Amino acid sequence: MIKLIVVENYEELSREAFKVMKEVIDSKSHPVLGLATGSSPIGLYKNMIQDHKENGTSYENVTTFNLDEYVGLKKNHRETYYTFMHKNLFEGIEIPEKNVHIPVGDSEDLDGECRKYEQAMSDYQVDIQLLGIGGNGHIGFNEPGTSFDSLTHIVELKERTRQDNARFFTDLEEDVPTHAITMGIATVMKAKKILLVANGENKADAIYGLIKGPVSEDCPASVLQNHDDVVVIVDKAAASKL
Ligand code: GLP
């Protein structure tokens, strides 16, 4: 079941998303969070950092698993999701490094890394999985056409995804990696609860596909219609086609 919340703007979206996240964190002694990158969750992460600083919410016993990572960049490259997460969240909430899991995109054995990541995740259960959504309906880096049965795997990025993400790379578009490692759709669906956030008009088609479209591999996010507990928070622009 999908609960849809439409808000006025990005600030409100980030506050609402924080409330959902915080409720899960507060209800568990050892919460397991599935986390996402991209610009959409940054406001939520700012709320988490502020709450940690002002209210002392502890991340000592929190475990995290990130959705995806680029292939081929060294861990400390400024555009890896490893760097993104440390800069935008982990440093601000003082989470122990041993609790943090991000796929290793520069592993020499990428298939082995996929299996290892899936195994590590199956030792836990994700209490809440945070998602953004790509303009083409992708979740994580699961592009249209990805099997709903997929586990953690290597993907070739679609041109639109590379172009969408090119803005983060200060050098030319050629620098945007061509491949990524991502949790599969079946991996994402194992989470007890899913929280998806999206803002802006360029997400309107994808949000339509997610909420009203047929459940189809053409729009990976539509699979969420089959999950028991999903909260989707969008601003008016992203909801404009509903
Ligand atoms: C990337 C990430 C996705 C993210 C998407 C949207 O492709 N792999 O996990 O949801 O971008 O990003 P943004 O929130 O910046 O629009």
Boltz pocket constraint, residues with backbone or C-beta under 6 A from the ligand:
constraints:
  - pocket:
      binder: B
      contacts: [[A, 36], [A, 37], [A, 38], [A, 39], [A, 40], [A, 41], [A, 67], [A, 68], [A, 131], [A, 132], [A, 133], [A, 134], [A, 135], [A, 138], [A, 139], [A, 140], [A, 141], [A, 161], [A, 165]]
      max_distance: 6.0
